[in-house]
């Protein structure tokens, strides 16, 4: 598992979901920062998967 995969999982668990807001321009500064951080980590995670020739649908396998 890459660092980006770990951060993506932590983001999903720890950070609030902001998808309910219909207009992203009306978000507060903190909410915009959270959306930006989530996007940054998501793109880096997808790039890391692509570098390992993995599909995003496969993702990182959890150890058993």
mmJSON file of the N, C-alpha and C atoms, coordinates in Angstrom:
{"data_MODEL":{"atom_site":{
"group_PDB":["ATOM","ATOM","ATOM","ATOM","ATOM","ATOM","ATOM","ATOM","ATOM","ATOM","ATOM","ATOM","ATOM","ATOM","ATOM","ATOM","ATOM","ATOM","ATOM","ATOM","ATOM","ATOM","ATOM","ATOM","ATOM","ATOM","ATOM","ATOM","ATOM","ATOM","ATOM","ATOM","ATOM","ATOM","ATOM","ATOM","ATOM","ATOM","ATOM","ATOM","ATOM","ATOM","ATOM","ATOM","ATOM","ATOM","ATOM","ATOM","ATOM","ATOM","ATOM","ATOM","ATOM","ATOM","ATOM","ATOM","ATOM","ATOM","ATOM","ATOM","ATOM","ATOM","ATOM","ATOM","ATOM","ATOM","ATOM","ATOM","ATOM","ATOM","ATOM","ATOM","ATOM","ATOM","ATOM","ATOM","ATOM","ATOM","ATOM","ATOM","ATOM","ATOM","ATOM","ATOM","ATOM","ATOM","ATOM","ATOM","ATOM","ATOM","ATOM","ATOM","ATOM","ATOM","ATOM","ATOM","ATOM","ATOM","ATOM","ATOM","ATOM","ATOM","ATOM","ATOM","ATOM","ATOM","ATOM","ATOM","ATOM","ATOM","ATOM","ATOM","ATOM","ATOM","ATOM","ATOM","ATOM","ATOM","ATOM","ATOM","ATOM","ATOM","ATOM","ATOM","ATOM","ATOM","ATOM","ATOM","ATOM","ATOM","ATOM","ATOM","ATOM","ATOM","ATOM","ATOM","ATOM","ATOM","ATOM","ATOM","ATOM","ATOM","ATOM","ATOM","ATOM","ATOM","ATOM","ATOM","ATOM","ATOM","ATOM","ATOM","ATOM","ATOM","ATOM","ATOM","ATOM","ATOM","ATOM","ATOM","ATOM","ATOM","ATOM","ATOM","ATOM","ATOM","ATOM","ATOM","ATOM","ATOM","ATOM","ATOM","ATOM","ATOM","ATOM","ATOM","ATOM","ATOM","ATOM","ATOM","ATOM","ATOM","ATOM","ATOM","ATOM","ATOM","ATOM","ATOM","ATOM","ATOM","ATOM","ATOM"],
"id":[1,2,3,4,5,6,7,8,9,10,11,12,13,14,15,16,17,18,19,20,21,22,23,24,25,26,27,28,29,30,31,32,33,34,35,36,37,38,39,40,41,42,43,44,45,46,47,48,49,50,51,52,53,54,55,56,57,58,59,60,61,62,63,64,65,66,67,68,69,70,71,72,73,74,75,76,77,78,79,80,81,82,83,84,85,86,87,88,89,90,91,92,93,94,95,96,97,98,99,100,101,102,103,104,105,106,107,108,109,110,111,112,113,114,115,116,117,118,119,120,121,122,123,124,125,126,127,128,129,130,131,132,133,134,135,136,137,138,139,140,141,142,143,144,145,146,147,148,149,150,151,152,153,154,155,156,157,158,159,160,161,162,163,164,165,166,167,168,169,170,171,172,173,174,175,176,177,178,179,180,181,182,183,184,185,186,187,188,189,190,191,192],
"type_symbol":["N","C","C","N","C","C","N","C","C","N","C","C","N","C","C","N","C","C","N","C","C","N","C","C","N","C","C","N","C","C","N","C","C","N","C","C","N","C","C","N","C","C","N","C","C","N","C","C","N","C","C","N","C","C","N","C","C","N","C","C","N","C","C","N","C","C","N","C","C","N","C","C","N","C","C","N","C","C","N","C","C","N","C","C","N","C","C","N","C","C","N","C","C","N","C","C","N","C","C","N","C","C","N","C","C","N","C","C","N","C","C","N","C","C","N","C","C","N","C","C","N","C","C","N","C","C","N","C","C","N","C","C","N","C","C","N","C","C","N","C","C","N","C","C","N","C","C","N","C","C","N","C","C","N","C","C","N","C","C","N","C","C","N","C","C","N","C","C","N","C","C","N","C","C","N","C","C","N","C","C","N","C","C","N","C","C","N","C","C","N","C","C"],
"label_atom_id":["N","CA","C","N","CA","C","N","CA","C","N","CA","C","N","CA","C","N","CA","C","N","CA","C","N","CA","C","N","CA","C","N","CA","C","N","CA","C","N","CA","C","N","CA","C","N","CA","C","N","CA","C","N","CA","C","N","CA","C","N","CA","C","N","CA","C","N","CA","C","N","CA","C","N","CA","C","N","CA","C","N","CA","C","N","CA","C","N","CA","C","N","CA","C","N","CA","C","N","CA","C","N","CA","C","N","CA","C","N","CA","C","N","CA","C","N","CA","C","N","CA","C","N","CA","C","N","CA","C","N","CA","C","N","CA","C","N","CA","C","N","CA","C","N","CA","C","N","CA","C","N","CA","C","N","CA","C","N","CA","C","N","CA","C","N","CA","C","N","CA","C","N","CA","C","N","CA","C","N","CA","C","N","CA","C","N","CA","C","N","CA","C","N","CA","C","N","CA","C","N","CA","C","N","CA","C","N","CA","C","N","CA","C","N","CA","C","N","CA","C","N","CA","C"],
"label_alt_id":[null,null,null,null,null,null,null,null,null,null,null,null,null,null,null,null,null,null,null,null,null,null,null,null,null,null,null,null,null,null,null,null,null,null,null,null,null,null,null,null,null,null,null,null,null,null,null,null,null,null,null,null,null,null,null,null,null,null,null,null,null,null,null,null,null,null,null,null,null,null,null,null,null,null,null,null,null,null,null,null,null,null,null,null,null,null,null,null,null,null,null,null,null,null,null,null,null,null,null,null,null,null,null,null,null,null,null,null,null,null,null,null,null,null,null,null,null,null,null,null,null,null,null,null,null,null,null,null,null,null,null,null,null,null,null,null,null,null,null,null,null,null,null,null,null,null,null,null,null,null,null,null,null,null,null,null,null,null,null,null,null,null,null,null,null,null,null,null,null,null,null,null,null,null,null,null,null,null,null,null,null,null,null,null,null,null,null,null,null,null,null,null],
"label_comp_id":["UNK","UNK","UNK","UNK","UNK","UNK","UNK","UNK","UNK","UNK","UNK","UNK","UNK","UNK","UNK","UNK","UNK","UNK","UNK","UNK","UNK","UNK","UNK","UNK","UNK","UNK","UNK","UNK","UNK","UNK","UNK","UNK","UNK","UNK","UNK","UNK","UNK","UNK","UNK","UNK","UNK","UNK","UNK","UNK","UNK","UNK","UNK","UNK","UNK","UNK","UNK","UNK","UNK","UNK","UNK","UNK","UNK","UNK","UNK","UNK","UNK","UNK","UNK","UNK","UNK","UNK","UNK","UNK","UNK","UNK","UNK","UNK","UNK","UNK","UNK","UNK","UNK","UNK","UNK","UNK","UNK","UNK","UNK","UNK","UNK","UNK","UNK","UNK","UNK","UNK","UNK","UNK","UNK","UNK","UNK","UNK","UNK","UNK","UNK","UNK","UNK","UNK","UNK","UNK","UNK","UNK","UNK","UNK","UNK","UNK","UNK","UNK","UNK","UNK","UNK","UNK","UNK","UNK","UNK","UNK","UNK","UNK","UNK","UNK","UNK","UNK","UNK","UNK","UNK","UNK","UNK","UNK","UNK","UNK","UNK","UNK","UNK","UNK","UNK","UNK","UNK","UNK","UNK","UNK","UNK","UNK","UNK","UNK","UNK","UNK","UNK","UNK","UNK","UNK","UNK","UNK","UNK","UNK","UNK","UNK","UNK","UNK","UNK","UNK","UNK","UNK","UNK","UNK","UNK","UNK","UNK","UNK","UNK","UNK","UNK","UNK","UNK","UNK","UNK","UNK","UNK","UNK","UNK","UNK","UNK","UNK","UNK","UNK","UNK","UNK","UNK","UNK"],
"label_asym_id":["A","A","A","A","A","A","A","A","A","A","A","A","A","A","A","A","A","A","A","A","A","A","A","A","A","A","A","A","A","A","A","A","A","A","A","A","A","A","A","A","A","A","A","A","A","A","A","A","A","A","A","A","A","A","A","A","A","A","A","A","A","A","A","A","A","A","A","A","A","A","A","A","A","A","A","A","A","A","A","A","A","A","A","A","A","A","A","A","A","A","A","A","A","A","A","A","A","A","A","A","A","A","A","A","A","A","A","A","A","A","A","A","A","A","A","A","A","A","A","A","A","A","A","A","A","A","A","A","A","A","A","A","A","A","A","A","A","A","A","A","A","A","A","A","A","A","A","A","A","A","A","A","A","A","A","A","A","A","A","A","A","A","A","A","A","A","A","A","A","A","A","A","A","A","A","A","A","A","A","A","A","A","A","A","A","A","A","A","A","A","A","A"],
"label_entity_id":["1","1","1","1","1","1","1","1","1","1","1","1","1","1","1","1","1","1","1","1","1","1","1","1","1","1","1","1","1","1","1","1","1","1","1","1","1","1","1","1","1","1","1","1","1","1","1","1","1","1","1","1","1","1","1","1","1","1","1","1","1","1","1","1","1","1","1","1","1","1","1","1","1","1","1","1","1","1","1","1","1","1","1","1","1","1","1","1","1","1","1","1","1","1","1","1","1","1","1","1","1","1","1","1","1","1","1","1","1","1","1","1","1","1","1","1","1","1","1","1","1","1","1","1","1","1","1","1","1","1","1","1","1","1","1","1","1","1","1","1","1","1","1","1","1","1","1","1","1","1","1","1","1","1","1","1","1","1","1","1","1","1","1","1","1","1","1","1","1","1","1","1","1","1","1","1","1","1","1","1","1","1","1","1","1","1","1","1","1","1","1","1"],
"label_seq_id":[1,1,1,2,2,2,3,3,3,4,4,4,5,5,5,6,6,6,7,7,7,8,8,8,9,9,9,10,10,10,11,11,11,12,12,12,13,13,13,14,14,14,15,15,15,16,16,16,17,17,17,18,18,18,19,19,19,20,20,20,21,21,21,22,22,22,23,23,23,24,24,24,25,25,25,26,26,26,27,27,27,28,28,28,29,29,29,30,30,30,31,31,31,32,32,32,33,33,33,34,34,34,35,35,35,36,36,36,37,37,37,38,38,38,39,39,39,40,40,40,41,41,41,42,42,42,43,43,43,44,44,44,45,45,45,46,46,46,47,47,47,48,48,48,49,49,49,50,50,50,51,51,51,52,52,52,53,53,53,54,54,54,55,55,55,56,56,56,57,57,57,58,58,58,59,59,59,60,60,60,61,61,61,62,62,62,63,63,63,64,64,64],
"pdbx_PDB_ins_code":[null,null,null,null,null,null,null,null,null,null,null,null,null,null,null,null,null,null,null,null,null,null,null,null,null,null,null,null,null,null,null,null,null,null,null,null,null,null,null,null,null,null,null,null,null,null,null,null,null,null,null,null,null,null,null,null,null,null,null,null,null,null,null,null,null,null,null,null,null,null,null,null,null,null,null,null,null,null,null,null,null,null,null,null,null,null,null,null,null,null,null,null,null,null,null,null,null,null,null,null,null,null,null,null,null,null,null,null,null,null,null,null,null,null,null,null,null,null,null,null,null,null,null,null,null,null,null,null,null,null,null,null,null,null,null,null,null,null,null,null,null,null,null,null,null,null,null,null,null,null,null,null,null,null,null,null,null,null,null,null,null,null,null,null,null,null,null,null,null,null,null,null,null,null,null,null,null,null,null,null,null,null,null,null,null,null,null,null,null,null,null,null],
"Cartn_x":[0.86,0.0,0.899,0.565,1.346,0.89,1.708,1.345,0.068,-0.102,-1.299,-2.532,-2.392,-3.512,-3.932,-2.932,-3.215,-3.908,-3.381,-3.996,-5.42,-5.647,-6.991,-7.974,-7.526,-8.403,-8.657,-7.623,-7.797,-8.732,-8.596,-9.493,-10.94,-11.17,-12.539,-13.138,-12.307,-12.799,-12.881,-11.865,-11.752,-12.354,-12.268,-12.723,-14.203,-14.878,-16.308,-16.559,-17.707,-18.131,-18.854,-18.46,-19.017,-19.806,-20.158,-20.836,-22.295,-22.828,-24.242,-24.497,-23.446,-23.6,-23.776,-24.897,-25.144,-24.238,-23.733,-22.921,-21.596,-20.518,-19.219,-18.661,-19.187,-18.699,-19.192,-20.157,-20.694,-20.067,-19.038,-18.367,-17.492,-17.278,-16.367,-14.928,-14.013,-12.604,-12.092,-12.482,-12.062,-12.63,-13.89,-14.507,-13.831,-13.471,-12.758,-11.388,-10.725,-9.418,-9.553,-10.603,-10.836,-11.093,-11.912,-12.19,-10.901,-10.101,-8.841,-7.872,-7.772,-6.893,-7.339,-8.641,-9.16,-8.882,-9.047,-8.781,-7.293,-6.423,-4.985,-4.568,-5.03,-4.671,-5.254,-6.477,-7.102,-6.315,-5.935,-5.17,-3.803,-3.14,-1.835,-1.977,-3.034,-3.277,-3.528,-4.319,-4.575,-3.298,-2.463,-1.181,-0.282,-0.282,0.528,0.031,-1.278,-1.834,-1.466,-1.537,-1.194,0.285,1.13,2.55,2.849,1.976,2.136,1.29,0.739,-0.121,-1.303,-1.91,-3.106,-4.288,-5.434,-6.663,-7.175,-7.753,-8.34,-9.459,-10.066,-11.121,-10.562,-9.309,-8.666,-8.23,-7.629,-7.194,-6.086,-5.807,-4.796,-5.449,-4.809,-5.331,-5.025,-5.989,-5.786,-5.11,-4.162,-3.53,-4.523,-4.419,-5.334,-4.734],
"Cartn_y":[-1.183,0.0,1.237,2.163,3.398,4.387,5.404,6.455,7.15,7.286,7.952,7.103,5.783,4.891,5.0,5.069,5.219,6.554,7.628,8.945,8.985,8.324,8.295,7.598,6.508,5.799,6.643,7.309,8.163,9.33,9.917,11.001,10.54,9.352,8.836,8.635,8.197,7.901,9.157,9.997,11.092,12.422,12.725,14.038,14.007,15.122,15.152,15.097,14.578,14.517,15.816,16.462,17.772,17.705,16.519,16.378,16.825,17.098,17.474,18.925,19.727,21.128,21.249,21.807,21.886,22.889,23.881,24.93,25.034,24.564,24.56,25.958,26.962,28.325,28.907,28.294,28.791,28.107,27.324,26.666,27.659,27.383,28.22,27.921,28.713,28.511,27.157,26.73,25.44,24.302,24.408,23.373,23.293,24.428,24.435,23.781,24.032,23.418,21.903,21.425,19.989,19.356,19.992,19.474,19.442,20.493,20.547,19.457,19.239,18.205,16.826,16.568,15.271,15.04,16.065,15.937,15.67,16.391,16.221,14.786,14.285,12.935,11.899,12.113,11.17,11.087,12.226,12.225,11.566,11.848,11.228,9.712,9.285,7.847,7.175,7.807,7.247,7.199,8.224,8.221,7.083,6.84,5.758,4.403,4.231,2.979,2.79,3.864,3.789,3.429,3.949,3.64,2.181,1.527,0.098,-0.763,-0.152,-0.854,-1.541,-0.872,-1.377,-0.527,-1.148,-0.427,0.202,1.4,1.987,1.117,0.301,-0.587,-1.708,-2.108,-3.137,-2.561,-1.372,-0.701,-1.451,-1.008,-1.666,-2.815,-3.943,-5.134,-5.05,-5.411,-5.424,-6.728,-6.685,-7.925,-8.761,-10.052,-10.965,-11.406],
"Cartn_z":[0.0,0.0,0.0,-0.852,-0.933,0.139,0.339,1.298,0.851,-0.479,-0.999,-0.758,-0.838,-0.548,0.917,1.786,3.212,3.492,2.893,3.089,2.53,1.397,0.817,1.765,2.36,3.316,4.573,5.065,6.242,5.928,4.741,4.345,4.361,3.834,3.75,5.143,6.07,7.415,8.286,8.221,9.177,8.726,7.442,6.986,6.605,6.82,6.508,5.003,4.665,3.273,2.942,1.85,1.53,0.225,-0.226,-1.503,-1.465,-0.311,-0.202,-0.592,-0.648,-1.007,-2.522,-2.965,-4.412,-5.118,-4.414,-5.02,-4.275,-4.915,-4.244,-4.015,-4.706,-4.506,-3.181,-2.574,-1.296,-0.077,-0.302,0.818,1.561,2.829,3.619,3.195,3.653,3.327,3.789,4.983,5.506,4.66,4.279,3.449,2.077,1.499,0.221,0.373,1.486,1.732,1.855,2.512,2.653,1.289,0.465,-0.878,-1.7,-1.624,-2.351,-1.909,-0.604,-0.071,-0.528,-0.456,-0.89,-2.372,-3.188,-4.619,-4.86,-4.179,-4.331,-4.001,-2.86,-2.437,-3.397,-3.85,-4.78,-6.077,-6.644,-7.892,-7.701,-6.596,-6.334,-6.168,-5.498,-5.318,-6.669,-7.524,-8.853,-9.685,-9.575,-10.286,-9.788,-8.475,-7.921,-8.412,-8.489,-9.005,-10.471,-11.238,-12.656,-12.827,-11.977,-12.028,-11.746,-11.015,-10.716,-11.637,-12.69,-13.66,-12.996,-12.033,-11.378,-11.788,-11.819,-12.098,-10.804,-10.884,-9.677,-9.103,-9.947,-9.457,-8.613,-8.877,-8.073,-6.732,-6.786,-5.565,-4.845,-3.652,-2.828,-2.106,-2.147,-1.469,0.024,0.82,2.264,2.664,3.585,4.042,4.832,4.704,5.432,6.721],
"occupancy":[1.0,1.0,1.0,1.0,1.0,1.0,1.0,1.0,1.0,1.0,1.0,1.0,1.0,1.0,1.0,1.0,1.0,1.0,1.0,1.0,1.0,1.0,1.0,1.0,1.0,1.0,1.0,1.0,1.0,1.0,1.0,1.0,1.0,1.0,1.0,1.0,1.0,1.0,1.0,1.0,1.0,1.0,1.0,1.0,1.0,1.0,1.0,1.0,1.0,1.0,1.0,1.0,1.0,1.0,1.0,1.0,1.0,1.0,1.0,1.0,1.0,1.0,1.0,1.0,1.0,1.0,1.0,1.0,1.0,1.0,1.0,1.0,1.0,1.0,1.0,1.0,1.0,1.0,1.0,1.0,1.0,1.0,1.0,1.0,1.0,1.0,1.0,1.0,1.0,1.0,1.0,1.0,1.0,1.0,1.0,1.0,1.0,1.0,1.0,1.0,1.0,1.0,1.0,1.0,1.0,1.0,1.0,1.0,1.0,1.0,1.0,1.0,1.0,1.0,1.0,1.0,1.0,1.0,1.0,1.0,1.0,1.0,1.0,1.0,1.0,1.0,1.0,1.0,1.0,1.0,1.0,1.0,1.0,1.0,1.0,1.0,1.0,1.0,1.0,1.0,1.0,1.0,1.0,1.0,1.0,1.0,1.0,1.0,1.0,1.0,1.0,1.0,1.0,1.0,1.0,1.0,1.0,1.0,1.0,1.0,1.0,1.0,1.0,1.0,1.0,1.0,1.0,1.0,1.0,1.0,1.0,1.0,1.0,1.0,1.0,1.0,1.0,1.0,1.0,1.0,1.0,1.0,1.0,1.0,1.0,1.0,1.0,1.0,1.0,1.0,1.0,1.0],
"B_iso_or_equiv":[0.0,0.0,0.0,0.0,0.0,0.0,0.0,0.0,0.0,0.0,0.0,0.0,0.0,0.0,0.0,0.0,0.0,0.0,0.0,0.0,0.0,0.0,0.0,0.0,0.0,0.0,0.0,0.0,0.0,0.0,0.0,0.0,0.0,0.0,0.0,0.0,0.0,0.0,0.0,0.0,0.0,0.0,0.0,0.0,0.0,0.0,0.0,0.0,0.0,0.0,0.0,0.0,0.0,0.0,0.0,0.0,0.0,0.0,0.0,0.0,0.0,0.0,0.0,0.0,0.0,0.0,0.0,0.0,0.0,0.0,0.0,0.0,0.0,0.0,0.0,0.0,0.0,0.0,0.0,0.0,0.0,0.0,0.0,0.0,0.0,0.0,0.0,0.0,0.0,0.0,0.0,0.0,0.0,0.0,0.0,0.0,0.0,0.0,0.0,0.0,0.0,0.0,0.0,0.0,0.0,0.0,0.0,0.0,0.0,0.0,0.0,0.0,0.0,0.0,0.0,0.0,0.0,0.0,0.0,0.0,0.0,0.0,0.0,0.0,0.0,0.0,0.0,0.0,0.0,0.0,0.0,0.0,0.0,0.0,0.0,0.0,0.0,0.0,0.0,0.0,0.0,0.0,0.0,0.0,0.0,0.0,0.0,0.0,0.0,0.0,0.0,0.0,0.0,0.0,0.0,0.0,0.0,0.0,0.0,0.0,0.0,0.0,0.0,0.0,0.0,0.0,0.0,0.0,0.0,0.0,0.0,0.0,0.0,0.0,0.0,0.0,0.0,0.0,0.0,0.0,0.0,0.0,0.0,0.0,0.0,0.0,0.0,0.0,0.0,0.0,0.0,0.0],
"pdbx_formal_charge":[null,null,null,null,null,null,null,null,null,null,null,null,null,null,null,null,null,null,null,null,null,null,null,null,null,null,null,null,null,null,null,null,null,null,null,null,null,null,null,null,null,null,null,null,null,null,null,null,null,null,null,null,null,null,null,null,null,null,null,null,null,null,null,null,null,null,null,null,null,null,null,null,null,null,null,null,null,null,null,null,null,null,null,null,null,null,null,null,null,null,null,null,null,null,null,null,null,null,null,null,null,null,null,null,null,null,null,null,null,null,null,null,null,null,null,null,null,null,null,null,null,null,null,null,null,null,null,null,null,null,null,null,null,null,null,null,null,null,null,null,null,null,null,null,null,null,null,null,null,null,null,null,null,null,null,null,null,null,null,null,null,null,null,null,null,null,null,null,null,null,null,null,null,null,null,null,null,null,null,null,null,null,null,null,null,null,null,null,null,null,null,null],
"auth_seq_id":[1,1,1,2,2,2,3,3,3,4,4,4,5,5,5,6,6,6,7,7,7,8,8,8,9,9,9,10,10,10,11,11,11,12,12,12,13,13,13,14,14,14,15,15,15,16,16,16,17,17,17,18,18,18,19,19,19,20,20,20,21,21,21,22,22,22,23,23,23,24,24,24,25,25,25,26,26,26,27,27,27,28,28,28,29,29,29,30,30,30,31,31,31,32,32,32,33,33,33,34,34,34,35,35,35,36,36,36,37,37,37,38,38,38,39,39,39,40,40,40,41,41,41,42,42,42,43,43,43,44,44,44,45,45,45,46,46,46,47,47,47,48,48,48,49,49,49,50,50,50,51,51,51,52,52,52,53,53,53,54,54,54,55,55,55,56,56,56,57,57,57,58,58,58,59,59,59,60,60,60,61,61,61,62,62,62,63,63,63,64,64,64],
"auth_comp_id":["UNK","UNK","UNK","UNK","UNK","UNK","UNK","UNK","UNK","UNK","UNK","UNK","UNK","UNK","UNK","UNK","UNK","UNK","UNK","UNK","UNK","UNK","UNK","UNK","UNK","UNK","UNK","UNK","UNK","UNK","UNK","UNK","UNK","UNK","UNK","UNK","UNK","UNK","UNK","UNK","UNK","UNK","UNK","UNK","UNK","UNK","UNK","UNK","UNK","UNK","UNK","UNK","UNK","UNK","UNK","UNK","UNK","UNK","UNK","UNK","UNK","UNK","UNK","UNK","UNK","UNK","UNK","UNK","UNK","UNK","UNK","UNK","UNK","UNK","UNK","UNK","UNK","UNK","UNK","UNK","UNK","UNK","UNK","UNK","UNK","UNK","UNK","UNK","UNK","UNK","UNK","UNK","UNK","UNK","UNK","UNK","UNK","UNK","UNK","UNK","UNK","UNK","UNK","UNK","UNK","UNK","UNK","UNK","UNK","UNK","UNK","UNK","UNK","UNK","UNK","UNK","UNK","UNK","UNK","UNK","UNK","UNK","UNK","UNK","UNK","UNK","UNK","UNK","UNK","UNK","UNK","UNK","UNK","UNK","UNK","UNK","UNK","UNK","UNK","UNK","UNK","UNK","UNK","UNK","UNK","UNK","UNK","UNK","UNK","UNK","UNK","UNK","UNK","UNK","UNK","UNK","UNK","UNK","UNK","UNK","UNK","UNK","UNK","UNK","UNK","UNK","UNK","UNK","UNK","UNK","UNK","UNK","UNK","UNK","UNK","UNK","UNK","UNK","UNK","UNK","UNK","UNK","UNK","UNK","UNK","UNK","UNK","UNK","UNK","UNK","UNK","UNK"],
"auth_asym_id":["A","A","A","A","A","A","A","A","A","A","A","A","A","A","A","A","A","A","A","A","A","A","A","A","A","A","A","A","A","A","A","A","A","A","A","A","A","A","A","A","A","A","A","A","A","A","A","A","A","A","A","A","A","A","A","A","A","A","A","A","A","A","A","A","A","A","A","A","A","A","A","A","A","A","A","A","A","A","A","A","A","A","A","A","A","A","A","A","A","A","A","A","A","A","A","A","A","A","A","A","A","A","A","A","A","A","A","A","A","A","A","A","A","A","A","A","A","A","A","A","A","A","A","A","A","A","A","A","A","A","A","A","A","A","A","A","A","A","A","A","A","A","A","A","A","A","A","A","A","A","A","A","A","A","A","A","A","A","A","A","A","A","A","A","A","A","A","A","A","A","A","A","A","A","A","A","A","A","A","A","A","A","A","A","A","A","A","A","A","A","A","A"],
"auth_atom_id":["N","CA","C","N","CA","C","N","CA","C","N","CA","C","N","CA","C","N","CA","C","N","CA","C","N","CA","C","N","CA","C","N","CA","C","N","CA","C","N","CA","C","N","CA","C","N","CA","C","N","CA","C","N","CA","C","N","CA","C","N","CA","C","N","CA","C","N","CA","C","N","CA","C","N","CA","C","N","CA","C","N","CA","C","N","CA","C","N","CA","C","N","CA","C","N","CA","C","N","CA","C","N","CA","C","N","CA","C","N","CA","C","N","CA","C","N","CA","C","N","CA","C","N","CA","C","N","CA","C","N","CA","C","N","CA","C","N","CA","C","N","CA","C","N","CA","C","N","CA","C","N","CA","C","N","CA","C","N","CA","C","N","CA","C","N","CA","C","N","CA","C","N","CA","C","N","CA","C","N","CA","C","N","CA","C","N","CA","C","N","CA","C","N","CA","C","N","CA","C","N","CA","C","N","CA","C","N","CA","C","N","CA","C","N","CA","C","N","CA","C","N","CA","C"],
"pdbx_PDB_model_num":[1,1,1,1,1,1,1,1,1,1,1,1,1,1,1,1,1,1,1,1,1,1,1,1,1,1,1,1,1,1,1,1,1,1,1,1,1,1,1,1,1,1,1,1,1,1,1,1,1,1,1,1,1,1,1,1,1,1,1,1,1,1,1,1,1,1,1,1,1,1,1,1,1,1,1,1,1,1,1,1,1,1,1,1,1,1,1,1,1,1,1,1,1,1,1,1,1,1,1,1,1,1,1,1,1,1,1,1,1,1,1,1,1,1,1,1,1,1,1,1,1,1,1,1,1,1,1,1,1,1,1,1,1,1,1,1,1,1,1,1,1,1,1,1,1,1,1,1,1,1,1,1,1,1,1,1,1,1,1,1,1,1,1,1,1,1,1,1,1,1,1,1,1,1,1,1,1,1,1,1,1,1,1,1,1,1,1,1,1,1,1,1]
}}}
